[in-house]
């Protein structure tokens, strides 16, 4: 059965016809955006001047309409990622079920055992509903769900399963045959996702570069073409910088769109395990957050004092020192970030050692058929790298007659790996149910090895994206600072020329130039204030960009919020140092191109 196109799957899963969705969702979104634009136009009419006003009137309904149209597709892509995230768990469980006595069970019963795997539960529930409530045969129900599934790999599996059930193939044989097929298909899908990431990186660079160019042009327009005629109220200031705000809005929209795209395509791959035990890392992590909190208040107060005492210097040289003050505020996040980063590297090393450990554990358990403590004791002479300490602690707990299940949970908590925790639980359940610990361990080892291989490919892509993020951040700051310095020097020199020329009618110059003139020649009083406003807007955008880049990088790495905040702090200091260096270099070099009058 042929799969439906993505947009049809998206709207079907929303349980609403396409025409009805357009009428009930898209049309109200357009009307809502148009209403917002209209209200703003009549309440802030001075803000909607000239071409910028037309763009702003169109912007709100356009954004709301595009968001309403694309939301079902984005949500469907996200569901596909969530399904595919559980695929390796699914592959392993499927293989383990094929080892035990499952011939008397139906395929549906086996699927129900797998229904605890996140987004896969919804797919299994849909099959269950069709079979139990609508009395559909299992093969037909599988084809219906597979045809409308967001994930092509899951849909293909259900299609093959339907043929197998109809052909009367034994369940265990089907599952054994699916191991290799499913693993290869998943590898292909994973590579496709990584290629999509590379494509998104290119798009992100292009859009960011375009956004920077738009902001630079808006800054030039602000300094050379917008005079100090609008007043000093907040609304007047917004009117004055309306083109800069418009460019900034488009820049922010592009950044958010790319973040949504990355999160929709890249599956979440958590590194840290979840548990309830008070491990040494959890204690250490709590202490680092307390340290960060203790550092935060003094740094905040010091930053405020410095900002007050040196307000004139900071204001006049905001492009150089502004980001330093902002970076200081994020500095406390470095402490938990560094701790989490070190633990992440340790977890990676433990993950690499796990396939060998689980294979040895299963083989020993199969050969000796003894109690768990004796099995672990028999592995004492083998070097399992970073897992040695955790294995020694496990042996001690088992020797002390601590509950076996509790001891193994402690082992998973100390390893602190999401992969180890989930796969080890599958091993323990499978070994107990099948009575074949060696075969179960071998299967777990194969799948963890495959997963680690995929992770290494993902880590390479994440490392490339990390380099792109820092390079793009530096390029953005350099571009903004160059634009600020050049435009300020240009505006100041043009204003100086205007002041040095007496008895000149600049209106005649504009007329003779075909209406093209520089308003700054007539009124240069707003150059410094316009530059200051542009500096503030660009600083806000840089901070926003840092958060977006950190979120994308964290998504690719698989780290949590602590690692993301640590990277935010690091990137802010890179931005601050870049800003200082760029500012100093520009001050020393621009004199060669501009002369004061």
Legacy VTK file of the C-alpha trace (Angstrom):
# vtk DataFile Version 3.0
C-alpha trace
ASCII
DATASET POLYDATA
POINTS 597 float
0.000 0.000 0.000
1.468 3.336 -1.100
2.204 5.965 1.547
0.326 9.220 1.511
2.170 12.480 0.838
3.415 14.296 3.923
0.838 17.087 3.785
-2.029 14.578 3.530
-0.660 12.631 6.493
-0.366 15.881 8.441
-3.982 16.906 7.920
-5.374 13.408 8.400
-3.644 13.120 11.753
-5.316 16.342 12.784
-8.698 14.638 12.160
-9.925 17.539 10.038
-10.506 17.800 6.259
-8.267 20.141 4.305
-11.095 22.505 3.359
-12.395 22.629 6.916
-8.889 23.310 8.240
-8.522 26.188 5.793
-11.864 27.593 6.874
-11.498 27.120 10.638
-7.759 27.625 11.164
-6.022 29.321 8.218
-8.693 31.943 7.553
-9.008 32.988 11.241
-5.206 33.171 11.443
-5.146 35.510 8.440
-7.976 37.609 9.854
-6.267 37.720 13.253
-2.988 38.909 11.732
-4.815 41.492 9.639
-6.705 42.662 12.724
-3.475 43.123 14.665
-2.001 45.117 11.774
-5.132 47.265 11.546
-5.228 47.977 15.272
-1.566 48.935 15.255
-2.096 51.086 12.164
-4.893 53.133 13.731
-3.405 53.357 17.222
0.191 53.923 16.136
-0.392 55.644 12.808
2.864 57.592 13.043
4.750 54.308 13.093
3.320 53.212 9.720
5.060 55.697 7.456
5.853 55.120 3.799
7.034 51.759 2.515
7.872 50.491 6.022
4.241 50.921 6.972
3.101 48.856 3.989
5.569 46.095 4.890
4.388 46.064 8.507
0.753 45.893 7.437
1.524 42.843 5.300
3.907 41.202 7.777
1.481 40.160 10.539
-1.154 38.456 8.354
1.585 36.855 6.248
3.394 35.366 9.250
0.171 34.154 10.913
-1.081 32.554 7.687
2.215 30.797 6.919
2.393 29.537 10.520
-1.161 28.155 10.343
-0.498 26.385 7.039
2.852 24.906 8.013
2.017 23.925 11.609
0.411 20.517 10.780
3.394 19.567 8.619
5.885 20.689 11.284
3.994 18.764 13.963
3.937 15.640 11.787
7.681 15.860 11.152
8.192 16.224 14.888
6.107 13.105 15.566
8.191 11.215 13.010
11.350 12.207 14.839
9.867 11.080 18.163
8.934 7.708 16.681
12.335 7.180 15.094
14.028 8.114 18.358
12.773 4.837 19.838
13.744 2.660 16.912
16.834 1.087 18.429
14.898 0.146 21.542
12.277 -1.317 19.257
14.829 -3.305 17.244
16.372 -4.764 20.372
13.076 -5.681 22.004
11.863 -7.241 18.773
14.948 -9.436 18.571
14.699 -10.472 22.220
11.074 -11.480 21.741
12.169 -13.724 18.884
14.461 -15.637 21.269
11.746 -16.592 23.723
8.650 -18.728 23.308
6.476 -16.338 21.372
4.983 -18.611 18.745
1.726 -18.855 20.600
1.352 -15.119 20.860
-0.200 -12.952 18.249
1.705 -10.181 16.574
-0.649 -7.720 18.154
0.191 -8.937 21.642
3.865 -8.430 20.897
3.247 -4.892 19.698
1.337 -4.161 22.843
4.437 -5.075 24.869
6.293 -2.356 23.008
3.701 0.323 23.598
5.658 2.043 26.341
8.158 3.613 23.932
7.086 7.228 23.719
5.490 8.212 20.411
5.344 4.558 19.296
2.592 4.111 21.884
0.194 6.215 19.807
0.845 4.113 16.734
0.281 0.890 18.654
-2.844 2.346 20.242
-4.229 3.162 16.788
-3.749 -0.454 15.695
-5.367 -1.659 18.914
-8.385 0.601 18.362
-8.891 -0.608 14.795
-8.661 -4.255 15.851
-10.706 -4.162 19.071
-13.332 -1.513 18.367
-13.682 -1.568 14.609
-13.050 -5.320 14.225
-10.445 -4.816 11.545
-7.987 -7.603 10.886
-4.479 -7.072 12.192
-2.854 -6.961 8.711
-5.374 -4.416 7.429
-5.095 -2.305 10.598
-1.299 -2.350 10.286
-1.496 -1.208 6.655
-3.905 1.616 7.488
-1.740 2.915 10.335
1.480 2.453 8.358
0.079 4.333 5.361
-0.701 7.339 7.570
2.345 7.122 9.843
4.653 10.176 10.022
7.693 7.884 9.989
8.396 6.017 6.740
10.549 3.402 8.489
7.747 2.527 10.911
5.222 2.457 8.074
7.412 0.085 6.041
7.787 -2.237 9.026
4.014 -2.400 9.542
3.548 -3.139 5.848
6.033 -6.027 5.969
4.428 -7.277 9.165
1.017 -7.351 7.502
2.339 -9.500 4.639
4.046 -11.822 7.124
0.897 -12.371 9.166
-1.175 -13.005 6.030
1.402 -15.468 4.707
1.344 -17.430 7.954
5.032 -16.945 8.746
5.886 -17.791 12.366
6.355 -14.722 14.479
9.817 -15.565 15.731
11.063 -16.188 12.184
9.675 -12.851 11.038
11.332 -11.036 13.902
14.679 -12.711 13.285
14.509 -11.854 9.593
13.555 -8.261 10.393
16.628 -7.649 12.524
19.021 -7.144 9.655
16.481 -5.477 7.344
15.276 -3.044 9.967
18.783 -2.153 11.132
19.937 -1.356 7.579
16.821 0.690 6.904
17.336 2.646 10.091
20.963 3.348 9.178
19.830 4.699 5.811
17.215 6.881 7.474
19.762 8.183 9.980
22.173 9.103 7.186
19.345 10.908 5.405
18.673 12.917 8.547
22.337 13.857 8.813
22.340 14.993 5.183
19.287 17.115 5.971
21.241 18.689 8.819
24.036 19.626 6.422
21.479 21.188 4.088
19.919 23.123 6.963
23.352 24.438 7.939
23.817 25.897 4.467
20.347 27.440 4.541
20.967 28.841 8.011
24.236 30.469 6.941
22.554 31.991 3.879
19.582 33.349 5.815
21.769 34.750 8.596
24.045 36.442 6.074
21.017 37.941 4.346
19.645 39.136 7.679
22.971 40.765 8.591
23.069 42.552 5.230
19.520 43.834 5.758
20.402 45.142 9.221
23.529 46.879 7.927
21.527 48.581 5.162
18.875 49.592 7.706
21.629 51.018 9.941
23.067 53.057 7.069
19.593 54.353 6.290
19.038 55.244 9.949
22.210 57.334 10.250
22.259 59.059 6.871
18.564 59.463 6.083
16.756 59.753 9.428
17.217 63.079 11.200
16.342 64.111 14.736
12.923 65.458 13.881
10.717 62.850 15.525
11.085 63.717 19.187
12.301 61.686 22.128
9.249 59.777 23.407
9.363 55.938 23.237
6.988 55.968 20.277
9.070 58.622 18.537
12.171 56.511 18.997
10.383 53.469 17.559
9.278 55.532 14.581
12.820 56.726 14.048
14.293 53.212 13.978
11.321 51.545 12.219
13.444 50.210 9.352
15.981 48.775 11.770
13.162 47.172 13.767
11.690 45.738 10.584
15.049 44.243 9.586
15.500 42.954 13.139
12.042 41.344 13.059
12.869 39.536 9.829
16.226 38.460 11.304
14.532 37.054 14.424
11.863 35.317 12.323
14.522 33.583 10.225
16.423 32.487 13.336
13.308 31.040 14.982
12.274 29.322 11.752
15.631 27.604 11.481
15.475 26.515 15.130
12.052 24.957 14.494
13.420 23.263 11.356
16.383 21.783 13.227
14.198 20.521 16.067
11.722 19.045 13.589
14.353 17.077 11.674
16.934 16.173 14.313
15.813 13.466 16.780
16.431 14.055 20.439
19.193 11.802 21.758
19.588 12.374 25.505
22.977 11.497 26.951
22.233 11.662 30.669
20.120 8.987 32.299
17.069 9.628 34.477
16.905 8.083 37.909
15.941 8.736 41.513
19.256 7.884 43.183
21.529 10.359 44.941
24.700 9.673 42.991
27.979 11.534 43.332
27.363 13.402 40.077
23.916 14.536 41.187
25.417 15.843 44.447
28.248 17.531 42.561
25.815 19.025 40.062
23.668 20.475 42.828
26.767 22.009 44.427
27.815 23.632 41.139
24.376 25.202 40.742
24.581 26.540 44.303
28.020 27.950 43.462
26.622 29.528 40.314
23.791 31.061 42.326
26.274 32.411 44.870
28.343 33.957 42.082
25.330 35.416 40.311
24.332 38.088 42.829
27.825 39.628 43.349
28.416 39.634 39.586
25.047 41.279 38.977
25.689 43.984 41.580
29.240 44.568 40.292
27.975 44.881 36.732
25.362 47.435 37.782
27.954 49.475 39.705
30.381 49.460 36.758
27.603 50.427 34.380
26.673 53.402 36.589
30.216 54.607 37.279
31.382 54.359 33.682
28.073 55.002 31.961
29.440 57.635 29.574
32.344 55.481 28.412
30.159 52.401 28.077
27.451 54.313 26.210
29.868 55.900 23.752
31.752 52.631 23.211
28.880 50.191 23.576
29.974 48.278 20.483
33.210 47.463 22.327
32.204 47.030 25.970
28.465 46.362 25.900
28.755 42.657 25.225
31.343 42.354 28.010
28.756 43.484 30.557
26.217 41.056 29.137
28.770 38.210 29.150
29.502 38.872 32.827
25.854 38.218 33.663
26.030 34.766 32.033
29.384 33.820 33.556
27.933 31.790 36.493
26.476 29.295 34.020
30.039 28.247 33.160
30.398 26.389 36.472
27.550 23.850 36.012
28.227 23.837 32.260
31.846 22.711 32.697
30.794 20.051 35.232
28.108 18.714 32.893
30.522 18.745 29.940
33.065 16.642 31.850
30.372 14.188 32.896
29.160 13.990 29.307
32.642 12.931 28.151
32.769 10.332 30.934
29.377 8.961 29.897
30.573 8.694 26.302
33.538 6.591 27.442
31.260 4.342 29.533
28.936 3.901 26.571
31.851 2.769 24.431
32.764 0.123 27.041
29.211 -1.160 27.500
28.897 -3.511 24.461
31.920 -5.534 25.593
30.657 -5.655 29.181
27.142 -6.805 28.318
28.450 -9.521 25.986
30.800 -10.826 28.690
28.018 -10.624 31.276
25.597 -12.629 29.150
28.186 -15.270 28.269
29.212 -15.714 31.886
25.615 -15.891 33.090
24.852 -18.530 30.436
27.880 -20.656 31.291
27.733 -20.510 35.077
24.004 -20.213 35.710
24.890 -18.946 39.173
23.618 -16.135 41.327
24.195 -12.534 40.138
27.000 -11.800 42.627
29.013 -14.804 41.470
28.471 -13.819 37.831
29.784 -10.315 38.417
32.669 -11.675 40.520
33.737 -13.842 37.596
34.225 -10.692 35.509
36.567 -9.101 38.025
39.747 -9.788 36.062
38.468 -8.178 32.853
39.181 -4.512 32.147
36.030 -2.693 31.070
37.586 0.752 31.053
35.404 3.498 32.520
32.841 0.958 33.742
35.238 -0.685 36.228
34.267 1.465 39.207
30.532 1.007 38.615
30.977 -2.763 38.205
32.958 -2.931 41.461
30.163 -1.049 43.272
27.604 -3.423 41.757
29.564 -6.438 42.976
29.766 -4.999 46.488
26.005 -4.445 46.658
25.246 -7.925 45.393
27.714 -9.477 47.874
25.933 -7.596 50.673
22.664 -9.296 49.618
21.066 -6.053 48.516
18.066 -6.660 46.288
19.326 -7.612 42.819
16.935 -5.350 40.927
17.814 -2.443 43.206
21.527 -3.094 42.756
21.226 -3.074 38.975
19.242 0.190 39.152
22.072 1.671 41.203
24.524 0.486 38.565
22.577 2.247 35.812
22.336 5.407 37.929
26.092 5.501 38.559
26.846 4.979 34.880
24.425 7.892 34.320
23.860 6.976 30.672
20.444 7.029 29.066
21.530 4.397 26.553
22.977 2.036 29.164
19.980 2.464 31.446
17.413 1.560 28.793
19.340 -1.212 27.083
20.336 -2.811 30.379
16.730 -2.913 31.512
15.855 -4.658 28.259
18.686 -7.150 28.819
17.580 -8.032 32.339
13.955 -8.462 31.285
14.870 -10.464 28.193
17.362 -12.739 29.963
14.820 -13.558 32.649
11.975 -14.152 30.211
13.876 -16.209 27.617
16.408 -18.037 29.781
19.021 -17.277 27.121
21.184 -14.503 28.616
24.041 -15.059 26.130
21.796 -14.640 23.084
20.034 -11.637 24.618
23.352 -10.021 25.558
24.736 -10.580 22.057
21.695 -8.887 20.548
21.937 -5.954 22.958
25.648 -5.643 22.215
25.060 -5.575 18.448
22.422 -2.859 18.684
24.357 -0.692 21.131
27.412 -0.955 18.881
25.319 0.123 15.909
23.845 2.998 17.912
27.299 4.156 18.999
28.394 4.128 15.363
25.442 6.345 14.460
26.240 8.619 17.388
29.799 9.079 16.162
28.498 10.181 12.774
26.081 12.516 14.505
28.869 13.870 16.720
30.872 14.725 13.593
27.927 16.678 12.205
27.416 18.361 15.596
31.089 19.321 15.739
30.843 20.880 12.283
27.734 22.794 13.292
29.484 23.970 16.449
32.332 25.386 14.373
29.835 27.029 12.036
28.029 28.549 15.027
31.152 30.193 16.423
32.300 31.321 12.991
28.913 32.795 12.181
28.758 34.543 15.548
32.178 36.132 15.055
31.309 37.151 11.482
28.057 38.736 12.658
29.752 40.812 15.353
32.525 41.903 13.017
29.988 42.910 10.360
27.901 44.913 12.824
30.922 46.662 14.333
32.350 47.529 10.932
28.977 48.901 9.850
28.672 50.938 13.042
32.187 52.354 12.787
32.067 53.129 9.066
28.586 54.639 9.123
29.391 56.710 12.187
32.579 58.034 10.587
30.738 58.665 7.343
27.877 60.452 9.077
30.257 62.536 11.188
32.363 63.532 8.183
29.329 64.400 6.075
27.960 66.453 8.941
31.314 68.160 9.279
31.291 69.058 5.618
27.825 70.497 5.948
28.813 72.643 8.917
31.910 73.899 7.118
30.074 75.125 4.108
28.245 78.396 4.539
25.441 79.928 2.521
24.546 76.667 0.769
21.004 75.641 0.012
20.980 71.878 0.441
17.467 71.767 -0.981
18.930 72.817 -4.327
21.475 70.002 -4.099
18.688 67.491 -3.554
16.659 68.949 -6.436
19.601 68.925 -8.817
20.374 65.321 -7.814
16.947 64.172 -8.947
15.493 64.114 -5.446
18.359 62.073 -4.056
20.016 63.743 -1.139
21.327 63.074 2.339
19.072 64.487 5.064
22.059 64.336 7.390
23.499 67.289 5.425
20.606 69.444 6.594
20.318 68.123 10.144
23.208 66.184 11.657
22.006 66.352 15.227
20.740 62.776 15.306
23.864 60.945 14.127
25.166 59.965 17.551
21.762 59.053 18.975
20.890 56.974 15.896
24.182 55.129 16.141
23.500 54.464 19.837
20.063 53.035 19.011
21.550 50.825 16.303
24.168 49.531 18.751
21.478 48.585 21.281
19.352 46.755 18.690
22.323 44.804 17.321
23.441 43.828 20.836
19.990 42.429 21.590
20.055 40.485 18.320
23.490 39.057 19.099
22.296 37.787 22.488
19.223 36.291 20.809
21.409 34.672 18.157
23.641 33.159 20.852
20.631 31.447 22.437
19.467 30.120 19.058
22.921 28.788 18.158
23.320 27.176 21.585
19.905 25.515 21.287
20.737 24.116 17.850
24.171 22.889 18.946
22.725 21.323 22.103
20.058 19.553 20.046
22.685 18.022 17.780
24.910 16.971 20.687
22.077 15.475 22.670
22.973 17.418 25.806
20.529 18.944 28.232
19.761 22.482 29.317
22.837 22.682 31.563
25.176 22.093 28.626
23.200 24.584 26.547
23.484 27.302 29.215
27.198 26.589 29.579
27.608 27.062 25.843
25.601 30.301 26.021
28.114 31.636 28.539
31.069 30.529 26.415
29.631 32.026 23.242
28.850 35.299 25.011
32.485 35.630 26.071
33.616 34.817 22.535
31.255 37.542 21.338
32.565 39.994 23.955
36.230 39.366 23.128
35.494 39.619 19.408
33.707 42.903 19.980
36.641 44.393 21.922
39.265 43.236 19.419
37.204 44.442 16.470
36.573 47.801 18.115
40.259 48.378 18.870
41.302 47.405 15.347
38.701 49.660 13.772
39.738 52.630 15.883
43.330 52.222 14.743
42.586 51.649 11.059
39.637 53.849 10.147
41.761 56.978 10.497
43.538 55.941 7.339
40.304 56.215 5.386
38.483 59.048 7.137
39.866 62.436 8.142
38.290 64.723 10.659
37.184 68.170 9.545
LINES 1 598
597 0 1 2 3 4 5 6 7 8 9 10 11 12 13 14 15 16 17 18 19 20 21 22 23 24 25 26 27 28 29 30 31 32 33 34 35 36 37 38 39 40 41 42 43 44 45 46 47 48 49 50 51 52 53 54 55 56 57 58 59 60 61 62 63 64 65 66 67 68 69 70 71 72 73 74 75 76 77 78 79 80 81 82 83 84 85 86 87 88 89 90 91 92 93 94 95 96 97 98 99 100 101 102 103 104 105 106 107 108 109 110 111 112 113 114 115 116 117 118 119 120 121 122 123 124 125 126 127 128 129 130 131 132 133 134 135 136 137 138 139 140 141 142 143 144 145 146 147 148 149 150 151 152 153 154 155 156 157 158 159 160 161 162 163 164 165 166 167 168 169 170 171 172 173 174 175 176 177 178 179 180 181 182 183 184 185 186 187 188 189 190 191 192 193 194 195 196 197 198 199 200 201 202 203 204 205 206 207 208 209 210 211 212 213 214 215 216 217 218 219 220 221 222 223 224 225 226 227 228 229 230 231 232 233 234 235 236 237 238 239 240 241 242 243 244 245 246 247 248 249 250 251 252 253 254 255 256 257 258 259 260 261 262 263 264 265 266 267 268 269 270 271 272 273 274 275 276 277 278 279 280 281 282 283 284 285 286 287 288 289 290 291 292 293 294 295 296 297 298 299 300 301 302 303 304 305 306 307 308 309 310 311 312 313 314 315 316 317 318 319 320 321 322 323 324 325 326 327 328 329 330 331 332 333 334 335 336 337 338 339 340 341 342 343 344 345 346 347 348 349 350 351 352 353 354 355 356 357 358 359 360 361 362 363 364 365 366 367 368 369 370 371 372 373 374 375 376 377 378 379 380 381 382 383 384 385 386 387 388 389 390 391 392 393 394 395 396 397 398 399 400 401 402 403 404 405 406 407 408 409 410 411 412 413 414 415 416 417 418 419 420 421 422 423 424 425 426 427 428 429 430 431 432 433 434 435 436 437 438 439 440 441 442 443 444 445 446 447 448 449 450 451 452 453 454 455 456 457 458 459 460 461 462 463 464 465 466 467 468 469 470 471 472 473 474 475 476 477 478 479 480 481 482 483 484 485 486 487 488 489 490 491 492 493 494 495 496 497 498 499 500 501 502 503 504 505 506 507 508 509 510 511 512 513 514 515 516 517 518 519 520 521 522 523 524 525 526 527 528 529 530 531 532 533 534 535 536 537 538 539 540 541 542 543 544 545 546 547 548 549 550 551 552 553 554 555 556 557 558 559 560 561 562 563 564 565 566 567 568 569 570 571 572 573 574 575 576 577 578 579 580 581 582 583 584 585 586 587 588 589 590 591 592 593 594 595 596
